[in-house]
Amino acid sequence: MKVLLWTVLAACFAANVFLGLVAPDGATRIVLSCLTGLGVLVSGAGLWFLRDRRAD
């Protein structure tokens, strides 16, 4: 599960950077940027909740 979340995080981050550099301005860019940003946030939150909570 963690591997999938890391993959989604990296893919969405890379896609967001790519869209910021290449995609034309307009509604399509805004929607795709929001979707990739949401993917980054959701996968980051998933990784946060799945982390090991060891009390040392």
C-alpha positions as CSV (number, residue, x, y, z in Angstrom):
1,M,0.0,0.0,0.0
2,K,2.8,2.4,0.9
3,V,4.5,1.7,-2.4
4,L,1.3,2.6,-4.3
5,L,1.0,5.9,-2.3
6,W,4.6,6.8,-3.0
7,T,4.1,6.1,-6.7
8,V,1.0,8.3,-6.8
9,L,2.7,11.0,-4.9
10,A,5.7,11.1,-7.2
11,A,3.5,10.8,-10.4
12,C,1.2,13.6,-9.3
13,F,4.0,15.9,-8.3
14,A,5.9,15.3,-11.6
15,A,2.6,15.8,-13.6
16,N,1.9,19.1,-11.7
17,V,5.4,20.4,-12.5
18,F,5.1,19.3,-16.1
19,L,1.7,20.9,-16.5
20,G,3.0,24.1,-15.0
21,L,5.7,24.3,-17.7
22,V,4.0,22.9,-20.8
23,A,0.2,23.2,-20.5
24,P,-1.4,26.2,-22.1
25,D,-3.2,28.7,-19.9
26,G,-6.9,28.3,-19.3
27,A,-9.5,26.2,-17.6
28,T,-7.9,22.9,-18.6
29,R,-4.6,23.8,-16.9
30,I,-6.4,24.9,-13.7
31,V,-8.5,21.7,-13.5
32,L,-5.5,19.4,-14.1
33,S,-3.4,21.3,-11.7
34,C,-6.1,21.0,-9.0
35,L,-6.5,17.3,-9.7
36,T,-2.7,16.6,-9.4
37,G,-2.5,18.8,-6.3
38,L,-5.3,16.9,-4.8
39,G,-3.5,13.6,-5.6
40,V,-0.4,14.9,-3.9
41,L,-2.4,15.9,-0.8
42,V,-4.4,12.7,-0.5
43,S,-1.4,10.4,-1.0
44,G,0.7,12.5,1.4
45,A,-2.1,12.2,4.0
46,G,-2.3,8.4,3.4
47,L,1.4,8.1,4.0
48,W,1.1,10.2,7.1
49,F,-1.6,7.9,8.6
50,L,0.3,4.7,7.6
51,R,3.6,5.8,9.2
52,D,5.1,3.7,12.1
53,R,4.3,5.3,15.5
54,R,6.9,4.0,17.7
55,A,7.4,5.6,21.1
56,D,11.1,5.6,21.9
